[in-house]
Amino acid sequence: MSSRLTPERIAEMQKWLLEHPIDHEYDEMCDMLDSPAPPAQLASRAAYNVLKEIGELPPGVE
């Protein structure tokens, strides 16, 4: 997994997360299997999970 996470890809995910922050209004919806949540919310949550796992969350994102 980490071989695909180049510094450039990590920077892209960090930028995405800062530009498209997680909106907790969609928390319940995003947990659904066939979620009607906006794709940007699903992508932000995926980026957050990956960045958190590797310890690379951008400053100001917890």
N, C-alpha and C positions, 0 to 999 in steps of 0.2 A: 504494500500500500504506500509506504513512504517513498518508494522510488518514483512514483507518479507525482508526488507533491514537491515540485520544484519550487525554489524561492519565488519565481515569477507567478506560479499558480497560487501559492499562499498569498502573495500580495493582491492578486485578483480577487480572491475570496474575501480578504480583509476589506478591500475597497467596496465590494458588493455589499457586505454586511453593514458598512458605515452608510452607504447610500440607500440601502433598503433595510432599515432596522426591523427587528421582530416586533410585530403589533400583537400584543397579548389579547386583543379582541378576538383573534383567530385561534387561540390556544385549543379550544375544544374541537373546532372544525379541523384543525391540522392533525389531530389524533385519529381522525376517521380513516378507514381503509381507502375508501373512494372519495377523498376529500374534495369538496367544492371550493376550498380556499384558493385565493389568488396564487398562481404559480410562483410569483415573486416571494410570497411568504414561505412557501415550501422550500424554495431555493435558499432563502436566508437561514432557515432553520437547519438545513443540511450543512451549509457553510459553517454555521455556529458550532454544530456538533463536531465537525472535523477539526476546526481550529481549536476548539476547547480540548479535544482529545490530545492534540499535539502541542498544546501550550502556546498557541500563536494567536490568541484573540487580540484584536486591535485595542489600543488604549481607549479606555472609557466604556468598553463592552465587558459586562460581567456574565 
